[in-house]
Amino acid sequence: MNAPFKAPFKAPFKARAAAALADPVLKTAIDRTTGNAERKRAAALAAFPEFEAARARGQAIKDHVIAHLGHYLEMFERNATARGAQVHWAGDDAEARAIVTRICLAADARLVTRAKSMLGEEIGLPHALADAGIERVETDLAEHIIQLAGEAPSHIIWPAMHRTREQVAELFKTGHQPPPAAEDPATMVQSARRVLREKFLSADIGISGANFLVADTGATCTVTNEGNAELTTTPPRIHIVTAGIEKLVPSTAHALALLRLLVRSATGGEMTQYTTFHAGPKRPGDADGPEEMHIVLVDNGRTKMLADEFREMLRCIRCGACMNHCVVYRQIGGHAYGGTYPGPMGSVLTPVLDGLAASRDLPNACTMNGRCAEVCPVGIPIPTLLRAWRRRSWREGLEPGPVRAGIGLWAQLARRPRLYRLATRIGLPALRLFGKGGWISRLPLAGGWTDHRDLPRPAARSFMDQYRAQQKARK
């Protein structure tokens, strides 16, 4: 069931991106999913005229919680404990892994089922469970697919979006015993259901994430479309929740307000098939539920973000809309980013989690077209945050020598208007020599651009020359 995890992220970002751009099957898989997501979101918003007002409220809710995070953390712990849950605090990923594995080992757990949780990926929980000798079964269908493949998620909503149906059929043929009788989606889903049902009923512990932590009730909220989270959290004797501290909301009403934004932005629906609030373990008289509930609250750099220019990223409700509309993500997919979180959001978060020196290429990969900020349901100014990382990278001397030299040369020209105009007059005719059919497909010293896309052939005259001629003609 557990394929060995492959580590695809050791190569530099540019090498990963180049490999992704050269993979036509990947491009087909990305286009199918992100294109469909973009269309569904547009339709959902067209039928929801209150979206802008809802977005303003969602942003206000998140900003309020961020400003009073300590207050709501204490309230949540108090109310969750009163309902019988055990609350644990983890300052970083290592501490979070240790807490979860300690609970599992103390319970002599042999089999753990897990509902999709990017926080679990962030803290390295799959590896920690494997190292502890505990069998882990991913119960989300897409996560089940990538577990069979030994891969990491490539999208926070559709973790297996990089896989085509044909590739999934091959994985199921070797990973399911007996294999599916046919390769149509319905038959393959039935095969996965048969394999997973046995695991649901025999698991010792179920581990889930949380879309929201409700402070005034101490409840956790999960949002799925398959019902796997409910089967993960209900039959086992112990339920463990891992959640980032920024997932707090003051009340259930606030959670529902954010759900209106989350679901429309993520899948284009009004509400998911399953929205479940877990409030403590099983009580006397309850028909089912776990005997123990543990909630692991994870910091892992979040309080550090509170004190710097990246605090607005703590608004993120993990809908994935930014990557569905990102022109870069839609060309290279999620694995090329190399971190837990791909796309625009990942380009902001990965330097927080892994350090800027190891991930400075990500903020620089953005085209700054602003589409991610335009579609964000809680108004995160992602391009502004990426520019902040670029400025910090420059200040810390992390940019390569040729980049610094090139920008320095441009700065010298930009400070000298006459010299800049002279360079423009020389450069435009030279660039036009490389153009064919209105486009430049090859250009010396610009292979990083022209290897995968064409440049428009420049006009015969510069913008300023055209502007001056237009102004002169008006007189």
C-alpha positions as CSV (number, residue, x, y, z in Angstrom):
1,M,0.0,0.0,0.0
2,N,2.8,2.4,0.9
3,A,5.1,3.2,-2.0
4,P,8.4,4.7,-1.1
5,F,8.3,8.4,-1.2
6,K,10.4,9.9,-4.0
7,A,12.3,13.1,-3.4
8,P,11.9,15.1,-6.6
9,F,12.9,18.5,-5.2
10,K,16.7,18.3,-4.9
11,A,17.3,19.8,-8.3
12,P,17.4,23.7,-8.5
13,F,14.1,25.4,-9.3
14,K,15.1,26.3,-12.9
15,A,15.9,22.7,-13.6
16,R,12.6,21.5,-12.2
17,A,10.7,24.1,-14.2
18,A,12.5,23.2,-17.4
19,A,11.6,19.5,-16.9
20,A,8.0,20.4,-16.3
21,L,7.9,22.6,-19.4
22,A,9.2,19.7,-21.5
23,D,6.5,17.3,-20.3
24,P,3.4,17.5,-22.6
25,V,1.4,15.0,-20.5
26,L,1.8,17.2,-17.4
27,K,0.6,20.3,-19.4
28,T,-2.5,18.4,-20.5
29,A,-3.3,17.3,-16.9
30,I,-2.8,20.9,-15.6
31,D,-4.9,22.5,-18.3
32,R,-7.8,20.0,-17.6
33,T,-8.0,20.8,-13.9
34,T,-7.1,24.4,-13.6
35,G,-9.1,25.4,-16.7
36,N,-12.2,23.6,-15.3
37,A,-11.6,25.2,-11.8
38,E,-11.4,28.7,-13.4
39,R,-14.6,28.3,-15.3
40,K,-16.5,26.9,-12.3
41,R,-15.3,29.7,-10.0
42,A,-16.4,32.3,-12.6
43,A,-19.8,30.8,-12.8
44,A,-20.1,30.5,-9.0
45,L,-19.3,34.2,-8.6
46,A,-21.6,35.3,-11.3
47,A,-24.4,33.6,-9.3
48,F,-23.2,35.2,-6.1
49,P,-23.6,39.0,-6.4
50,E,-22.7,39.4,-2.7
51,F,-19.2,38.1,-3.3
52,E,-17.3,41.4,-2.9
53,A,-19.2,42.2,0.3
54,A,-18.5,38.6,1.5
55,R,-14.9,39.0,0.6
56,A,-14.6,42.2,2.6
57,R,-16.2,40.5,5.6
58,G,-13.9,37.5,5.3
59,Q,-10.8,39.7,5.2
60,A,-12.1,41.6,8.3
61,I,-12.6,38.3,10.1
62,K,-9.1,37.1,9.4
63,D,-7.5,40.4,10.2
64,H,-9.4,40.6,13.5
65,V,-8.2,37.1,14.5
66,I,-4.6,37.8,13.5
67,A,-4.7,41.0,15.6
68,H,-6.0,39.1,18.6
69,L,-4.5,35.7,18.0
70,G,-3.4,35.1,21.6
71,H,-6.9,35.8,23.0
72,Y,-8.5,33.4,20.6
73,L,-5.9,30.7,21.1
74,E,-6.6,30.7,24.8
75,M,-10.3,30.7,24.3
76,F,-10.1,27.8,21.9
77,E,-7.9,25.7,24.2
78,R,-10.2,26.4,27.2
79,N,-13.4,25.4,25.3
80,A,-11.8,22.4,23.5
81,T,-10.5,21.1,26.8
82,A,-13.9,21.6,28.4
83,R,-15.4,19.3,25.7
84,G,-12.9,16.6,26.5
85,A,-10.2,17.2,23.9
86,Q,-6.5,17.3,24.7
87,V,-4.7,20.3,23.3
88,H,-1.0,20.2,22.5
89,W,1.2,23.1,21.4
90,A,4.0,22.7,18.8
91,G,6.5,25.5,18.2
92,D,7.9,24.0,15.0
93,D,7.5,21.0,12.6
94,A,9.8,18.7,14.6
95,E,7.9,19.2,17.8
96,A,4.6,18.6,16.0
97,R,5.9,15.4,14.5
98,A,7.1,14.2,17.9
99,I,3.7,14.9,19.5
100,V,1.8,13.0,16.9
101,T,4.1,10.0,16.9
102,R,4.2,9.9,20.7
103,I,0.4,9.7,20.8
104,C,0.5,6.9,18.2
105,L,3.2,4.9,19.9
106,A,1.5,5.3,23.3
107,A,-1.6,3.8,21.8
108,D,0.4,0.9,20.2
109,A,-1.1,2.0,16.9
110,R,-0.2,-0.2,13.9
111,L,-2.5,1.4,11.3
112,V,-3.3,5.1,10.9
113,T,-5.8,6.6,8.4
114,R,-5.3,10.2,7.4
115,A,-7.6,12.7,5.7
116,K,-6.0,15.2,3.4
117,S,-4.1,17.9,5.3
118,M,-1.5,20.2,3.9
119,L,-0.4,21.0,7.5
120,G,0.5,17.4,7.8
121,E,2.7,17.6,4.7
122,E,4.2,20.8,6.0
123,I,5.4,19.2,9.2
124,G,6.6,16.0,7.5
125,L,4.1,13.8,9.2
126,P,4.0,11.0,6.5
127,H,7.8,10.5,6.9
128,A,7.6,10.6,10.7
129,L,4.9,7.8,10.8
130,A,6.9,5.7,8.4
131,D,10.1,6.1,10.5
132,A,8.0,5.0,13.6
133,G,7.0,1.8,11.8
134,I,3.3,2.9,11.6
135,E,1.3,2.1,8.4
136,R,-0.2,5.2,7.0
137,V,-3.2,5.2,4.6
138,E,-4.3,8.3,2.8
139,T,-8.1,8.2,2.5
140,D,-8.7,11.2,0.1
141,L,-9.0,9.7,-3.4
142,A,-6.4,12.0,-4.8
143,E,-4.0,11.5,-1.9
144,H,-4.6,7.7,-2.3
145,I,-3.4,8.1,-5.9
146,I,-0.2,10.0,-5.0
147,Q,0.5,7.6,-2.1
148,L,0.5,4.7,-4.6
149,A,2.8,6.8,-6.8
150,G,5.1,7.7,-3.9
151,E,4.7,11.4,-4.7
152,A,4.0,14.7,-2.9
153,P,0.8,16.7,-3.6
154,S,1.0,19.0,-6.6
155,H,-2.0,21.1,-5.6
156,I,-3.6,21.9,-2.2
157,I,-7.1,21.0,-3.4
158,W,-6.4,18.5,-6.2
159,P,-3.2,16.8,-5.0
160,A,-3.1,14.4,-8.0
161,M,-3.9,16.9,-10.6
162,H,-0.6,16.2,-12.4
163,R,-1.8,12.7,-13.1
164,T,-4.0,11.8,-16.1
165,R,-6.8,9.3,-15.9
166,E,-4.7,6.9,-17.9
167,Q,-1.8,7.1,-15.4
168,V,-4.2,6.6,-12.5
169,A,-5.5,3.4,-14.2
170,E,-1.9,2.0,-14.3
171,L,-1.3,2.8,-10.7
172,F,-4.6,1.1,-9.7
173,K,-3.7,-2.0,-11.7
174,T,-0.5,-2.5,-9.7
175,G,-1.7,-1.1,-6.4
176,H,-5.1,-2.7,-6.0
177,Q,-5.6,-6.4,-5.5
178,P,-7.6,-7.5,-7.3
179,P,-7.1,-4.6,-9.9
180,P,-10.1,-2.7,-11.3
181,A,-12.2,-4.5,-13.8
182,A,-12.1,-1.5,-16.2
183,E,-10.5,1.9,-16.6
184,D,-13.5,4.2,-16.5
185,P,-13.7,6.6,-13.5
186,A,-16.7,4.9,-11.9
187,T,-15.0,1.5,-11.8
188,M,-11.7,2.9,-10.5
189,V,-13.5,4.8,-7.7
190,Q,-15.3,1.6,-6.7
191,S,-12.0,-0.2,-6.6
192,A,-10.5,2.5,-4.3
193,R,-13.6,2.4,-2.1
194,R,-13.2,-1.4,-1.7
195,V,-9.5,-1.0,-0.8
196,L,-10.0,1.9,1.6
197,R,-13.1,0.6,3.4
198,E,-11.2,-2.2,5.1
199,K,-8.6,0.4,6.3
200,F,-11.3,2.7,7.6
201,L,-12.8,0.0,9.8
202,S,-9.5,-1.4,11.1
203,A,-7.5,1.8,11.8
204,D,-6.3,2.4,15.3
205,I,-6.0,6.2,14.9
206,G,-7.5,8.7,12.5
207,I,-5.6,11.9,11.7
208,S,-7.2,14.9,10.1
209,G,-6.5,18.6,9.5
210,A,-8.9,21.4,10.2
211,N,-10.2,24.1,7.8
212,F,-11.3,26.1,10.8
213,L,-10.8,26.1,14.6
214,V,-13.9,27.6,16.3
215,A,-12.8,29.5,19.4
216,D,-16.1,29.9,21.3
217,T,-17.0,26.2,21.1
218,G,-13.6,24.5,20.9
219,A,-14.7,22.6,17.8
220,T,-12.7,21.8,14.7
221,C,-14.2,22.0,11.2
222,T,-13.3,19.8,8.2
223,V,-14.5,20.3,4.7
224,T,-14.5,17.5,2.1
225,N,-16.4,16.2,-0.9
226,E,-15.9,12.5,-0.4
227,G,-16.9,11.8,3.2
228,N,-13.4,10.3,3.9
229,A,-12.7,12.7,6.7
230,E,-15.8,11.4,8.6
231,L,-14.7,7.8,8.1
232,T,-11.2,8.8,9.2
233,T,-12.2,10.5,12.3
234,T,-15.2,8.5,13.6
235,P,-14.5,4.7,13.6
236,P,-10.9,4.7,15.2
237,R,-10.5,4.9,18.9
238,I,-8.4,8.0,18.7
239,H,-8.7,11.1,16.6
240,I,-5.7,13.5,16.1
241,V,-6.2,16.9,14.6
242,T,-3.2,18.9,13.3
243,A,-3.8,22.5,12.5
244,G,-2.0,25.8,12.1
245,I,-2.7,28.4,14.7
246,E,-4.0,30.8,12.0
247,K,-7.0,28.6,11.3
248,L,-8.9,30.2,14.2
249,V,-12.2,31.9,13.9
250,P,-14.2,33.5,16.7
251,S,-17.5,31.6,16.2
252,T,-19.4,29.1,14.0
253,A,-21.0,32.0,12.3
254,H,-17.6,33.3,11.3
255,A,-16.6,29.9,10.0
256,L,-19.7,29.7,7.8
257,A,-19.0,33.2,6.5
258,L,-15.6,32.0,5.4
259,L,-17.0,28.8,4.0
260,R,-19.0,30.8,1.5
261,L,-15.8,32.1,0.1
262,L,-13.7,29.0,0.5
263,V,-15.9,26.6,-1.5
264,R,-16.7,29.0,-4.3
265,S,-13.1,29.9,-4.8
266,A,-11.8,26.3,-4.5
267,T,-14.3,24.2,-6.5
268,G,-17.0,26.6,-7.7
269,G,-19.6,25.1,-5.5
270,E,-21.9,26.7,-2.9
271,M,-21.1,24.2,-0.2
272,T,-19.1,21.0,0.0
273,Q,-20.7,17.6,0.3
274,Y,-19.4,17.2,3.9
275,T,-18.9,20.0,6.3
276,T,-18.3,18.6,9.8
277,F,-17.7,20.1,13.2
278,H,-15.9,17.9,15.7
279,A,-16.4,19.0,19.3
280,G,-14.4,16.7,21.6
281,P,-14.4,12.8,21.8
282,K,-17.4,10.5,22.2
283,R,-19.7,11.4,25.1
284,P,-22.0,9.0,27.0
285,G,-25.0,8.3,24.8
286,D,-23.3,9.1,21.5
287,A,-23.7,6.3,18.9
288,D,-20.2,6.6,17.6
289,G,-17.0,8.7,17.7
290,P,-13.5,8.4,19.1
291,E,-12.7,7.7,22.7
292,E,-9.9,10.3,22.6
293,M,-9.4,13.5,20.7
294,H,-6.1,15.3,20.5
295,I,-5.6,18.7,18.8
296,V,-2.0,19.7,17.9
297,L,-1.8,23.4,17.4
298,V,1.2,24.3,15.2
299,D,3.1,27.5,15.0
300,N,6.1,26.7,12.7
301,G,6.9,30.3,11.7
302,R,3.4,31.8,12.0
303,T,4.0,34.0,15.0
304,K,7.2,35.2,13.3
305,M,5.0,36.3,10.3
306,L,2.9,38.3,12.7
307,A,5.7,40.7,13.3
308,D,6.8,41.3,9.7
309,E,5.5,42.4,6.4
310,F,4.1,38.9,5.6
311,R,1.4,38.9,8.2
312,E,-1.3,39.3,5.6
313,M,-0.4,35.8,4.3
314,L,-1.9,34.5,7.5
315,R,-5.4,35.3,6.1
316,C,-5.0,32.5,3.6
317,I,-7.9,30.0,3.8
318,R,-6.2,27.5,1.5
319,C,-8.7,27.6,-1.4
320,G,-6.1,27.3,-4.2
321,A,-7.6,30.0,-6.4
322,C,-4.3,31.8,-6.8
323,M,-2.6,28.8,-8.4
324,N,-5.6,28.0,-10.6
325,H,-5.3,31.4,-12.2
326,C,-1.5,31.8,-12.1
327,V,0.2,31.8,-15.5
328,V,3.4,30.3,-14.1
329,Y,1.7,27.5,-12.2
330,R,-0.4,26.6,-15.2
331,Q,2.8,26.0,-17.2
332,I,4.9,24.1,-14.7
333,G,2.5,22.6,-12.1
334,G,3.1,22.2,-8.4
335,H,6.1,19.9,-8.0
336,A,8.4,22.4,-9.8
337,Y,8.0,24.8,-6.8
338,G,9.7,22.3,-4.6
339,G,7.9,23.1,-1.3
340,T,4.9,22.0,0.6
341,Y,2.8,24.8,-0.9
342,P,3.0,25.4,-4.6
343,G,1.9,28.4,-6.8
344,P,1.8,32.0,-5.7
345,M,0.9,31.2,-2.0
346,G,3.8,28.8,-1.9
347,S,6.2,31.5,-3.3
348,V,5.4,33.5,-0.2
349,L,5.3,30.7,2.4
350,T,8.2,28.6,1.3
351,P,10.8,31.2,2.2
352,V,9.2,31.4,5.6
353,L,9.3,27.6,6.1
354,D,12.6,26.7,4.3
355,G,14.5,30.0,4.4
356,L,15.0,32.6,1.7
357,A,18.5,31.4,0.7
358,A,17.0,28.0,-0.3
359,S,14.0,29.4,-2.1
360,R,14.8,32.8,-3.5
361,D,14.0,31.6,-7.1
362,L,10.3,31.3,-6.2
363,P,9.5,35.1,-5.6
364,N,11.5,35.8,-8.7
365,A,9.5,33.4,-10.9
366,C,6.4,35.5,-10.6
367,T,5.3,37.7,-13.6
368,M,3.6,40.2,-11.2
369,N,0.5,40.3,-13.4
370,G,-1.6,40.5,-10.2
371,R,-4.1,37.8,-11.1
372,C,-3.6,35.9,-7.8
373,A,-4.5,39.0,-5.7
374,E,-7.5,39.7,-7.9
375,V,-9.0,36.2,-7.3
376,C,-8.0,35.8,-3.6
377,P,-11.2,35.5,-1.5
378,V,-9.6,37.3,1.4
379,G,-7.7,40.0,-0.5
380,I,-4.1,38.9,0.2
381,P,-1.8,41.2,-1.8
382,I,0.4,38.4,-3.0
383,P,2.5,40.4,-5.5
384,T,3.3,43.0,-2.8
385,L,4.5,40.2,-0.6
386,L,6.6,38.7,-3.3
387,R,8.2,42.0,-4.0
388,A,9.0,42.2,-0.3
389,W,10.9,38.9,-0.6
390,R,12.7,40.2,-3.7
391,R,13.8,43.3,-1.8
392,R,15.0,41.2,1.2
393,S,16.9,38.9,-1.2
394,W,18.7,41.9,-2.7
395,R,19.5,43.4,0.7
396,E,20.9,40.1,2.0
397,G,23.1,39.7,-1.1
398,L,21.4,36.4,-2.2
399,E,21.0,37.4,-5.9
400,P,23.7,35.8,-8.2
401,G,26.5,38.0,-9.4
402,P,25.3,38.2,-13.1
403,V,21.8,39.3,-11.9
404,R,23.2,42.0,-9.7
405,A,25.6,43.2,-12.4
406,G,22.7,43.3,-15.0
407,I,20.4,45.2,-12.7
408,G,23.3,47.5,-11.8
409,L,23.9,48.2,-15.5
410,W,20.2,48.9,-16.1
411,A,20.1,51.2,-13.1
412,Q,23.1,53.2,-14.5
413,L,21.2,53.7,-17.7
414,A,17.9,54.5,-16.0
415,R,19.5,57.3,-14.0
416,R,20.8,58.9,-17.2
417,P,18.0,59.7,-19.6
418,R,20.1,60.6,-22.5
419,L,22.2,57.5,-22.3
420,Y,19.0,55.4,-21.8
421,R,17.4,56.9,-25.0
422,L,20.6,56.2,-26.9
423,A,20.6,52.6,-25.8
424,T,17.0,52.3,-26.8
425,R,17.7,53.7,-30.2
426,I,20.5,51.2,-30.7
427,G,18.7,48.3,-29.1
428,L,15.3,48.5,-31.0
429,P,16.7,48.0,-34.5
430,A,19.0,45.3,-33.2
431,L,16.1,43.4,-31.6
432,R,14.0,43.7,-34.8
433,L,16.7,41.8,-36.7
434,F,15.8,38.7,-34.7
435,G,12.1,38.9,-35.3
436,K,10.2,36.7,-37.8
437,G,6.5,36.9,-38.4
438,G,6.1,39.5,-35.7
439,W,7.9,37.3,-33.0
440,I,11.4,36.7,-31.7
441,S,11.9,33.0,-31.0
442,R,15.6,33.0,-30.4
443,L,17.7,35.8,-28.9
444,P,21.4,35.7,-27.6
445,L,21.7,35.8,-23.8
446,A,17.9,35.4,-23.4
447,G,17.5,31.7,-23.7
448,G,15.9,31.5,-20.4
449,W,12.9,33.3,-21.9
450,T,12.9,32.2,-25.6
451,D,13.4,28.5,-24.9
452,H,9.8,28.2,-23.9
453,R,8.0,31.3,-25.3
454,D,8.4,34.0,-27.9
455,L,9.0,37.7,-27.5
456,P,6.9,40.1,-29.5
457,R,9.0,41.9,-32.1
458,P,9.4,45.5,-30.9
459,A,7.9,48.4,-32.8
460,A,10.1,50.4,-35.1
461,R,10.2,53.4,-32.7
462,S,10.3,53.6,-28.9
463,F,7.2,54.5,-26.9
464,M,8.6,57.9,-26.1
465,D,9.3,58.6,-29.8
466,Q,5.8,57.6,-30.7
467,Y,4.4,59.7,-27.9
468,R,6.3,62.8,-28.9
469,A,5.1,62.3,-32.6
470,Q,1.5,62.0,-31.4
471,Q,1.8,65.1,-29.3
472,K,3.3,67.0,-32.1
473,A,0.6,66.0,-34.5
474,R,-2.1,67.3,-32.1
475,K,-0.6,70.8,-32.1
